[in-house]
Amino acid sequence: MQEELDNLQMAVERDKGKKGKKGGKSGKKGKKSKKGKKNAKKGKKKGEKDLTPDRTPESLFKELVAEGVIVDYPRVRLHDYVGEYSYLGTTLRQANIEPMPSMSDVRRVITEYTILPLGSQAVHEKAPHVKSVLLVGPEGVGKRMLVNAMCTETGATLFDLTPENICGKYPGKKGLEMLLHLVYKVGKLYAPSVIYMQNAEKTFLKKIPKTDLSDPKRLKKDLPRLIKKLSQEDRILLVGTSQLPFDSDVKALTAVYQKVILLPRPDYASRYVLWRSLIQQYGGRLTPAFDLSSLAKVSDGYTPGHIKMAVTQVLSERRAAQQHKKPLVTAEFVAPLARIDPIYREEEEAFKSWYSKTPMGKKREKATSGETDETETKGKSGKDKKKGKK
């Protein structure tokens, strides 16, 4: 009997051992499958594969330089964008007229949105994340100059993705995928980086002219994807410039460019400072007889680019050398200006009306209308109180 009991106990223990092993195997399989799912999810979150895993950053940088995608830029400081603060702004707002931003306002906004976040990793991580900026304004207001100033002040690497510049480079879908991969990878490695697009409206044109062979819509689908890739840690900024934003699809353009900065014509105070600084910069001497105020009034409607053109035409090396015998006269600068077409008020109003259709413009209108409503309600309540007292 004892032997039979021992044999039965041995058989029961064997059965228990087998079940335990099977359970253990299934448990391990379950864990493995769960881990596999987690890893798969992590892989999806990480994003695309590295298309150039075996190449060094230096070789990628050299390739983009050779292809003309990474370009050099003239060293320009932000204080070279000369302009004064608009002292009439508050007066116009009180009369329910929304003024154009002053050149001083533009300098401040460029500093806050671009230079400070690009120049400092700490600021970039703590400040609101601005991924893209669009500079809008007529020809000669200083759009490219401000892009160069951003790069100079922060020591950024400049990538030129203008349709004319990348035309014929990296052809096909795979080629475009490789180009954007290289720009993103090298931009992260050599941060801070600025991705520049001149004539940004061309990418979102409703109708492309037959004469335009640069294929401007090539980046239409891929630009939003590139913007989505940019994280809070990436010191990469997309900067576009446009002088004809009216021709593009507003929704598509503002979906890519997060902030829109409208660049104004210089007002009287800014023109006065511009004439003085440019004349002195190119070797001119301002005598007490030189009527700078009249020159600033006459040049209403002209951009900083126009004023610079007039100064360089007058102040040649020969004319600069003759100043001790023949001092500069205001009339000398009027003739070159007369050959240039100014920016008329209608064109400026067209930019303002276009800006009002953008998300930023609509928010600004709501904010200003909210302020006026509040002042009206306060005024009415004050009147009602007075009537109650009577």
Sequence and secondary structure as in RCSB ss.txt:
>XXXX:A:sequence
MQEELDNLQMAVERDKGKKGKKGGKSGKKGKKSKKGKKNAKKGKKKGEKDLTPDRTPESLFKELVAEGVIVDYPR
VRLHDYVGEYSYLGTTLRQANIEPMPSMSDVRRVITEYTILPLGSQAVHEKAPHVKSVLLVGPEGVGKRMLVNAM
CTETGATLFDLTPENICGKYPGKKGLEMLLHLVYKVGKLYAPSVIYMQNAEKTFLKKIPKTDLSDPKRLKKDLPR
LIKKLSQEDRILLVGTSQLPFDSDVKALTAVYQKVILLPRPDYASRYVLWRSLIQQYGGRLTPAFDLSSLAKVSD
GYTPGHIKMAVTQVLSERRAAQQHKKPLVTAEFVAPLARIDPIYREEEEAFKSWYSKTPMGKKREKATSGETDET
ETKGKSGKDKKKGKK
>XXXX:A:secstr
 HHHHHHHHHHHHHHHHHHHHHHHHHHHHHHHHHHHHHHHHHHHHH S  S TTS HHHHHHHHHHTTSEE    
  GGGS     TTHHHHHHTT      HHHHHHHHIIIIIHHHH HHHHHHS    EEEEE STTSSHHHHHHHH
HHHHT EEEE  HHHHTTSS HHHHHHHHHHHHHHHHHHT SEEEEETTGGGGGBSS  TT  S GGGGTTHHHH
HHHH  TT  EEEEEEES GGGB HHHHHHH SEEEE     HHHHHHHHHHHHHHTT    TT  HHHHHHHTT
T  HHHHHHHHHHH  HHHHHTTTTS   THHHHHHHHTS    HHHHHHHHHHHHTSHHHHHHHHHHHHHHHHH
HHHHHHHHHHHHHH 
